[in-house]
Amino acid sequence: MPRRVVALIAAAGKGTRLGAEVPKAYVELQGQTLLERSIRAIFASRCVDEIIVTVSPSMEAFAADLLEARGLMGQGIPVRLVHGGGERADSVWAGLKAIGDEDAVVLIHDAARALTPAGMISRVAQAVADGNDAVIPVIPVADTIKRVEGSKVVDTPDRAGLRAVQTPQGFSLPALRAANEAYFASPSPGFIATDDASLMEWHGTPVACVEGDVMAFKITTPLDLTLANALLAEIRTTSLENK
């Protein structure tokens, strides 16, 4: 890459919908936590120079001990822990402030997308390095979507033009910093940045798309975790059969 690439993993949330006794990022999937799997995928992409993980202050010591014990703190790519905030946008902003570069490619990734392929990560980074200030990986929407108000259907958007958005989302650091500074200095009433790309759209920055991957689904509910376990079991079985 012609520019440094910094990956920022959002892992400060509680993830209560998963119903686990620990925050979602620390739930285990086939013997590895979601956070570990996300970090390993970023290592495997071979395009990232530094990883910053946003954690809640109460989980900092646990996260540090975990990553140290699993050999993820000294693999040639620096991994740093930064305190996140109450909302995702606060955590991302805290992570951005911890980046020392004036210019870099920034990949913002959800720890819950623990099965994201390494190739997709590098694809997003390359698209930013090629000159796009904001890049998102997307996949087509399979379900029919209804827009609803109250208990009534208002209309049915044409799904041909709809896409589901995944992470990592990639950005030029100066452009992302400028959008965050504007957002926190003077937030618009009624606007909530549901992801970093929506913040860039709000700030007037064009957002480019690259091909996503079905394996980059977000593990949010117990059903998602069951699916992820089944997929990993199938991958392991297929790998053994092909040896």
Backbone hydrogen bonds in HBPLUS format (Angstrom, degrees):
<---DONOR---> <-ACCEPTOR-->    atom                        ^
c    i                          cat <-CA-CA->   ^        H-A-AA   ^      H-
h    n   atom  resd res      DA  || num        DHA   H-A  angle D-A-AA Bond
n    s   type  num  typ     dist DA aas  dist angle  dist       angle   num
A0105-VAL N   A0004-ARG O   2.82 MM 101  6.14 172.1  1.83 165.9 168.0     1
A0049-ASP N   A0005-VAL O   2.76 MM  44  5.38 162.2  1.80 146.5 152.7     2
A0006-VAL N   A0105-VAL O   2.82 MM  99  6.23 162.9  1.85 168.4 173.0     3
A0107-LEU N   A0006-VAL O   2.85 MM 101  6.21 161.2  1.88 150.1 155.5     4
A0007-ALA N   A0050-GLU O   2.88 MM  43  6.29 165.1  1.90 163.5 163.7     5
A0052-ILE N   A0007-ALA O   2.78 MM  45  6.20 162.5  1.81 163.9 169.8     6
A0008-LEU N   A0107-LEU O   2.66 MM  99  5.95 168.9  1.67 168.5 171.2     7
A0109-HIS N   A0008-LEU O   2.87 MM 101  6.16 164.6  1.89 155.2 159.7     8
A0009-ILE N   A0052-ILE O   2.79 MM  43  6.23 155.6  1.85 156.5 164.7     9
A0054-THR N   A0009-ILE O   2.97 MM  45  6.29 165.3  1.99 164.6 168.4    10
A0010-ALA N   A0109-HIS O   2.85 MM  99  6.20 161.8  1.88 166.5 172.5    11
A0111-ALA N   A0010-ALA O   3.40 MM 101  6.04 171.3  2.41 144.6 142.6    12
A0011-ALA N   A0054-THR O   3.01 MM  43  5.44 139.0  2.18 139.2 151.6    13
A0024-LYS N   A0014-LYS O   3.24 MM  10  6.04 148.6  2.35 113.5 121.8    14
A0018-LEU N   A0015-GLY O   3.26 MM   3  6.06 164.3  2.29 121.6 125.6    15
A0019-GLY N   A0016-THR O   2.97 MM   3  5.45 152.2  2.05 112.5 120.9    16
A0026-TYR N   A0023-PRO O   2.90 MM   3  5.76 159.2  1.95 130.2 136.2    17
A0027-VAL N   A0024-LYS O   3.07 MM   3  5.30 171.1  2.08 116.2 117.9    18
A0035-LEU N   A0025-ALA O   2.94 MM  10  5.07 151.9  2.02 155.0 146.4    19
A0034-LEU N   A0027-VAL O   3.03 MM   7  6.11 135.7  2.23 156.8 165.1    20
A0029-LEU N   A0032-GLN O   2.60 MM   3  5.26 161.3  1.64 140.1 144.6    21
A0032-GLN N   A0029-LEU O   3.26 MM   3  5.26 164.1  2.28 106.4 111.2    22
A0037-ARG N   A0033-THR O   3.05 MM   4  6.37 166.4  2.06 157.3 160.2    23
A0038-SER N   A0034-LEU O   3.01 MM   4  6.21 152.4  2.08 146.2 153.7    24
A0039-ILE N   A0035-LEU O   2.99 MM   4  6.26 159.3  2.04 154.1 159.3    25
A0040-ARG N   A0036-GLU O   2.89 MM   4  6.15 162.3  1.92 155.8 160.9    26
A0041-ALA N   A0037-ARG O   3.00 MM   4  6.16 149.6  2.09 142.1 149.9    27
A0042-ILE N   A0038-SER O   3.14 MM   4  6.41 151.2  2.23 142.7 149.9    28
A0043-PHE N   A0039-ILE O   2.91 MM   4  6.27 156.6  1.96 151.4 158.3    29
A0044-ALA N   A0040-ARG O   2.91 MM   4  6.13 159.0  1.96 145.2 150.9    30
A0045-SER N   A0041-ALA O   3.08 MM   4  6.33 127.7  2.36 136.8 149.6    31
A0045-SER N   A0042-ILE O   3.18 MM   3  5.14 136.8  2.38  95.4 107.1    32
A0046-ARG N   A0043-PHE O   3.16 MM   3  5.76 153.1  2.24 115.3 122.1    33
A0051-ILE N   A0078-PRO O   2.87 MM  27  6.17 165.3  1.89 164.5 169.1    34
A0080-ARG N   A0051-ILE O   2.87 MM  29  6.33 160.0  1.91 156.0 161.6    35
A0053-VAL N   A0080-ARG O   2.77 MM  27  6.13 167.6  1.78 167.0 171.1    36
A0082-VAL N   A0053-VAL O   2.86 MM  29  6.05 160.5  1.89 155.0 156.2    37
A0055-VAL N   A0082-VAL O   2.83 MM  27  6.10 154.4  1.90 152.3 160.9    38
A0084-GLY N   A0055-VAL O   2.73 MM  29  5.21 160.1  1.77 136.6 139.5    39
A0059-MET N   A0056-SER O   2.92 MM   3  5.40 150.7  2.00 116.1 125.1    40
A0060-GLU N   A0057-PRO O   3.37 MM   3  5.23 164.6  2.39 100.8 105.3    41
A0063-ALA N   A0059-MET O   2.86 MM   4  5.98 165.9  1.88 157.5 161.5    42
A0064-ALA N   A0060-GLU O   2.90 MM   4  6.09 164.2  1.93 154.4 158.8    43
A0065-ASP N   A0061-ALA O   2.97 MM   4  6.13 165.0  2.00 150.4 154.3    44
A0066-LEU N   A0062-PHE O   2.91 MM   4  6.05 158.8  1.95 149.4 155.9    45
A0067-LEU N   A0063-ALA O   2.96 MM   4  6.13 174.3  1.96 157.7 158.3    46
A0068-GLU N   A0064-ALA O   3.01 MM   4  6.06 152.7  2.08 143.6 151.7    47
A0069-ALA N   A0065-ASP O   2.89 MM   4  5.98 161.1  1.92 147.1 152.6    48
A0070-ARG N   A0066-LEU O   2.97 MM   4  6.18 145.2  2.09 147.2 156.8    49
A0072-LEU N   A0067-LEU O   2.82 MM   5  5.10 163.7  1.85 166.6 162.6    50
A0071-GLY N   A0068-GLU O   3.16 MM   3  5.22 161.8  2.20 105.4 109.5    51
A0090-ASP N   A0087-GLU O   3.03 MM   3  5.24 121.5  2.39 100.7 115.3    52
A0091-SER N   A0087-GLU O   3.08 MM   4  6.47 153.4  2.15 152.0 159.7    53
A0092-VAL N   A0088-ARG O   2.93 MM   4  6.25 161.8  1.96 158.4 162.9    54
A0093-TRP N   A0089-ALA O   3.03 MM   4  6.15 161.2  2.06 144.4 149.7    55
A0094-ALA N   A0090-ASP O   2.96 MM   4  6.19 153.7  2.03 144.0 151.2    56
A0095-GLY N   A0091-SER O   2.94 MM   4  6.22 153.0  2.02 146.9 154.5    57
A0096-LEU N   A0092-VAL O   2.86 MM   4  6.16 154.2  1.92 151.9 159.1    58
A0097-LYS N   A0093-TRP O   3.06 MM   4  6.28 153.3  2.13 146.5 152.9    59
A0098-ALA N   A0095-GLY O   3.07 MM   3  5.19 139.4  2.24  98.6 110.4    60
A0099-ILE N   A0096-LEU O   3.11 MM   3  5.40 162.2  2.15 108.8 114.4    61
A0173-LEU N   A0104-ALA O   2.88 MM  69  5.30 166.7  1.90 165.1 162.7    62
A0106-VAL N   A0171-PHE O   2.83 MM  65  5.19 170.5  1.84 155.5 158.8    63
A0171-PHE N   A0106-VAL O   2.84 MM  65  5.19 146.0  1.96 144.8 155.7    64
A0108-ILE N   A0169-GLN O   2.83 MM  61  5.30 167.0  1.85 157.3 158.9    65
A0169-GLN N   A0108-ILE O   2.96 MM  61  5.30 156.5  2.01 144.0 144.9    66
A0113-ARG N   A0110-ASP O   3.02 MM   3  5.66 166.1  2.04 118.6 123.1    67
A0219-ILE N   A0112-ALA O   3.02 MM 107  5.13 166.2  2.04 125.4 129.9    68
A0116-THR N   A0113-ARG O   3.41 MM   3  5.90 157.7  2.46 118.5 118.2    69
A0120-MET N   A0117-PRO O   3.16 MM   3  5.53 131.9  2.41 104.8 116.2    70
A0122-SER N   A0118-ALA O   3.13 MM   4  6.51 162.3  2.16 156.7 159.9    71
A0123-ARG N   A0119-GLY O   3.00 MM   4  6.10 143.3  2.14 137.2 147.7    72
A0124-VAL N   A0120-MET O   3.12 MM   4  6.38 154.6  2.19 147.5 151.8    73
A0125-ALA N   A0121-ILE O   3.16 MM   4  6.45 167.5  2.18 151.4 154.6    74
A0126-GLN N   A0122-SER O   2.92 MM   4  6.02 159.2  1.96 147.0 152.4    75
A0127-ALA N   A0123-ARG O   3.17 MM   4  6.34 153.0  2.25 140.7 147.3    76
A0128-VAL N   A0124-VAL O   3.23 MM   4  6.61 147.1  2.34 148.4 156.6    77
A0129-ALA N   A0125-ALA O   2.96 MM   4  6.25 164.4  1.99 151.8 156.6    78
A0130-ASP N   A0126-GLN O   2.86 MM   4  6.05 133.1  2.08 142.8 155.6    79
A0131-GLY N   A0128-VAL O   2.92 MM   3  5.42 163.8  1.94 116.3 120.8    80
A0172-SER N   A0133-ASP O   3.00 MM  39  4.78 151.5  2.09 125.3 125.4    81
A0208-ALA N   A0134-ALA O   2.87 MM  74  6.11 170.0  1.88 151.1 147.6    82
A0135-VAL N   A0170-GLY O   2.78 MM  35  4.97 151.5  1.86 152.7 152.8    83
A0170-GLY N   A0135-VAL O   2.86 MM  35  4.97 154.0  1.93 144.9 151.5    84
A0136-ILE N   A0208-ALA O   2.88 MM  72  6.36 152.1  1.96 152.8 160.6    85
A0210-VAL N   A0136-ILE O   2.95 MM  74  6.24 150.9  2.04 148.5 151.9    86
A0166-GLN N   A0137-PRO O   2.96 MM  29  5.51 162.3  2.00 163.6 161.7    87
A0138-VAL N   A0210-VAL O   3.00 MM  72  6.35 155.5  2.06 166.2 170.0    88
A0212-GLY N   A0138-VAL O   2.77 MM  74  4.59 145.8  1.89 145.9 134.9    89
A0139-ILE N   A0164-ALA O   3.01 MM  25  5.36 149.9  2.10 144.5 154.0    90
A0164-ALA N   A0139-ILE O   2.84 MM  25  5.36 162.1  1.87 166.8 166.9    91
A0147-ARG N   A0155-ASP O   2.93 MM   8  5.46 176.8  1.93 161.5 162.5    92
A0154-VAL N   A0147-ARG O   2.66 MM   7  5.50 167.5  1.67 160.6 164.2    93
A0149-GLU N   A0152-LYS O   2.95 MM   3  5.53 159.1  2.00 163.7 166.9    94
A0152-LYS N   A0149-GLU O   3.12 MM   3  5.53 166.8  2.13 130.0 131.5    95
A0161-GLY N   A0158-ASP O   3.32 MM   3  6.25 161.4  2.36 123.7 125.9    96
A0162-LEU N   A0159-ARG O   3.02 MM   3  4.82 164.7  2.05 103.7 108.3    97
A0176-LEU N   A0172-SER O   3.02 MM   4  6.22 162.2  2.05 161.5 167.3    98
A0177-ARG N   A0173-LEU O   2.87 MM   4  5.99 162.1  1.90 158.6 163.4    99
A0178-ALA N   A0174-PRO O   3.01 MM   4  6.14 159.0  2.05 144.5 150.3   100
A0179-ALA N   A0175-ALA O   3.11 MM   4  6.33 155.7  2.18 144.2 150.0   101
A0180-ASN N   A0176-LEU O   3.03 MM   4  6.24 160.9  2.06 148.8 153.8   102
A0181-GLU N   A0177-ARG O   2.85 MM   4  6.05 161.6  1.89 155.3 160.5   103
A0182-ALA N   A0178-ALA O   3.09 MM   4  6.24 158.1  2.14 144.5 150.0   104
A0183-TYR N   A0179-ALA O   2.95 MM   4  6.12 154.2  2.02 144.2 151.9   105
A0184-PHE N   A0180-ASN O   2.95 MM   4  6.12 167.0  1.97 157.2 158.8   106
A0185-ALA N   A0181-GLU O   2.98 MM   4  5.90 142.2  2.13 138.4 148.9   107
A0186-SER N   A0182-ALA O   3.01 MM   4  5.94 157.5  2.06 144.6 149.5   108
A0191-PHE N   A0188-SER O   3.10 MM   3  5.52 164.7  2.12 130.1 133.6   109
A0200-MET N   A0196-ASP O   3.10 MM   4  6.45 150.1  2.20 142.8 150.5   110
A0201-GLU N   A0197-ALA O   2.90 MM   4  6.21 154.7  1.96 150.3 157.4   111
A0202-TRP N   A0198-SER O   2.97 MM   4  6.14 158.4  2.01 141.9 147.5   112
A0203-HIS N   A0199-LEU O   3.03 MM   4  6.27 139.6  2.20 138.4 149.2   113
A0203-HIS N   A0200-MET O   3.11 MM   3  4.96 122.6  2.45  90.5 105.3   114
A0205-THR N   A0200-MET O   2.86 MM   5  5.20 165.7  1.88 152.6 147.7   115
A0204-GLY N   A0201-GLU O   2.97 MM   3  5.06 156.7  2.02 104.5 111.9   116
A0216-ALA N   A0213-ASP O   2.98 MM   3  5.56 163.9  2.00 119.1 124.5   117
A0224-ASP N   A0221-THR O   3.03 MM   3  5.19 118.6  2.42 101.0 115.7   118
A0225-LEU N   A0221-THR O   3.14 MM   4  6.55 154.0  2.21 150.9 158.2   119
A0226-THR N   A0222-PRO O   2.98 MM   4  6.24 151.8  2.06 145.8 153.3   120
A0227-LEU N   A0223-LEU O   2.96 MM   4  6.23 158.4  2.01 150.0 155.5   121
A0228-ALA N   A0224-ASP O   2.90 MM   4  6.18 160.2  1.94 149.9 155.3   122
A0229-ASN N   A0225-LEU O   2.98 MM   4  6.19 159.5  2.02 147.5 152.5   123
A0230-ALA N   A0226-THR O   2.99 MM   4  6.23 156.6  2.05 147.1 153.7   124
A0231-LEU N   A0227-LEU O   2.90 MM   4  6.15 157.3  1.95 153.7 159.8   125
A0232-LEU N   A0228-ALA O   3.01 MM   4  6.23 161.6  2.05 150.0 154.5   126
A0233-ALA N   A0229-ASN O   2.99 MM   4  6.17 155.1  2.05 145.3 152.5   127
A0234-GLU N   A0230-ALA O   2.97 MM   4  6.19 153.7  2.04 145.8 152.8   128
A0235-ILE N   A0231-LEU O   2.89 MM   4  6.14 157.7  1.94 149.4 155.7   129
A0236-ARG N   A0232-LEU O   2.91 MM   4  6.10 157.8  1.96 147.5 153.3   130
A0237-THR N   A0233-ALA O   2.99 MM   4  6.18 158.7  2.04 145.2 151.0   131
A0238-THR N   A0234-GLU O   2.93 MM   4  6.10 165.9  1.95 152.3 156.0   132
A0239-SER N   A0235-ILE O   2.95 MM   4  6.08 154.5  2.02 144.2 151.5   133
A0240-LEU N   A0236-ARG O   3.02 MM   4  6.27 156.1  2.08 147.9 153.6   134
A0241-GLU N   A0237-THR O   2.99 MM   4  6.22 154.3  2.06 148.0 155.4   135
A0242-ASN N   A0238-THR O   3.07 MM   4  6.24 138.2  2.25 141.4 151.6   136
A0243-LYS N   A0240-LEU O   3.31 MM   3  5.39 158.3  2.36 101.3 107.7   137
